[in-house]
Amino acid sequence: MSVQYTRFLSNLTAFMRASEIRELLKLIEKKKVISLAGGIPDPSLFPIDDLTKITQEIIINQGQTALQYAPTKGVTIFRETLVDFIRRMRGIRVPNPECIVVTAGSQQALDIIGRVFINPGDVVLVELPSYLAAINAFRVYNPLFVGIPMDENGLRTDILEEKLKILKNEGKNIKFLYTVPTAHNPTGLTMSIDRRKHLIELANKYDFLIVEDDVYGSLIFENVDVTPIKALDKNGRVIYVSSFSKILAPGLRLGYVVAEEPITDIFEKAKQSLDLHASTLSQFIAMEAIRRGVIEKNLPRIRSEYRKKRDIMLDALEENFPKGCSWSRPIGGMFIFIWLPEQIKTHELLSKAIERGVVYVPGRPFFVDSTGENTMRLSYSYPSEENIRKGVGILGSLIKEELK
Ligand SMILES: *Cc1c(COP(=O)(O)O)cnc(C)c1O
């Protein structure tokens, strides 16, 4: 007789969702399709030679420390290096290394944030649309998601204020707003400086925290002010999250949080039971990559590659997509978001697209209110220039046929 495992499961598992994107990618893994779906870096831009040398030298010269257990907040000399790196790269003044927690990718930071702040029913504010992996990480703790629309200047802070008034009147417990203000995933949009300042004002006035996910802050190709919200914050309202995934290599699984010490001390406790600490070896590798200037030397190459691919995708969209479609014009990052005519449901169109050899991400899962059925996310970071042109061409023809 087979065991009925459901009886053993905790209530929490009811809120666990597999990423629809990861499921999608699994499905097409073995098929020969052009993927404009996965938001993954171009691996030809990994600084393989530098990392080979660094890794070998670390193991030979510092192996006894680099392969040992480390403090939960992260290797101390790495966090000291980070204090300087974060100030140089993003203009954020971190008072001391204790304000940093190194995590297993920024994904773990998001889970810790959910774990530490959310009671069932607490309000978590997110952009419409928002980063799917963040939504799924928070969802496990059963918050009440409230979605705030965006426009070409990012989060609509005016609408946010209206929502905040209503939520306060209803006596709701508002915990935090999660935002990707710079080269947003999935839209590619960037929040203006005025809105960033307004957001901080609102956080102070209505008493909530801001979780700023800044993984694309150093992947900007245009001359636009992308000062982090954290650098504008005087009252310790902002919990800053970033990662080495998009500027070095995601396989290192290295991210970090910057926040006031009372918060990082609690994160430290939460993290201890998750994995004791992030990979010591990865921390040593990233530290040496920073010290030897590998990241700063490689970034211009990544930016110019992505900028070129973005332009190719924008041109291909202009050429192939019919009237009635509109899309974002990202100043950085890896994504273009597309709004199609209302009658097209992108999750229904997907199987036809895959049949013709191209896959994209339907937009709906990114919207906590399940709208966005006529939207899709395309990523230009991974596919070759030729596949970007081909893939967008196929999608354009398919959409034109649907509209006939
Ligand atoms: C890619 C990405 C990350 C990175 O996650 P890691 O766990 O650090 O690899 C985080 N946030 C957003 C919005 C992303 O697009």
PDBQT file of the ligand as one rigid body, heavy atoms in Angstrom, charges set to zero:
ROOT
HETATM    1  C1  LIG A 501      17.831  38.059 -10.913  1.00  0.00    +0.000 C 
HETATM    2  C2  LIG A 501      17.145  38.759  -9.788  1.00  0.00    +0.000 A 
HETATM    3  C3  LIG A 501      17.562  38.563  -8.473  1.00  0.00    +0.000 A 
HETATM    4  C4  LIG A 501      18.748  37.669  -8.154  1.00  0.00    +0.000 C 
HETATM    5  O1  LIG A 501      18.439  36.636  -7.319  1.00  0.00    +0.000 OA
HETATM    6  P1  LIG A 501      19.653  35.788  -6.695  1.00  0.00    +0.000 P 
HETATM    7  O2  LIG A 501      18.980  34.907  -5.709  1.00  0.00    +0.000 OA
HETATM    8  O3  LIG A 501      20.567  36.779  -6.061  1.00  0.00    +0.000 OA
HETATM    9  O4  LIG A 501      20.307  35.051  -7.798  1.00  0.00    +0.000 OA
HETATM   10  C5  LIG A 501      16.931  39.254  -7.462  1.00  0.00    +0.000 A 
HETATM   11  N1  LIG A 501      15.930  40.129  -7.715  1.00  0.00    +0.000 NA
HETATM   12  C6  LIG A 501      15.510  40.355  -8.962  1.00  0.00    +0.000 A 
HETATM   13  C7  LIG A 501      14.437  41.349  -9.202  1.00  0.00    +0.000 C 
HETATM   14  C8  LIG A 501      16.092  39.677 -10.034  1.00  0.00    +0.000 A 
HETATM   15  O5  LIG A 501      15.654  39.896 -11.281  1.00  0.00    +0.000 OA
ENDROOT
TORSDOF 0
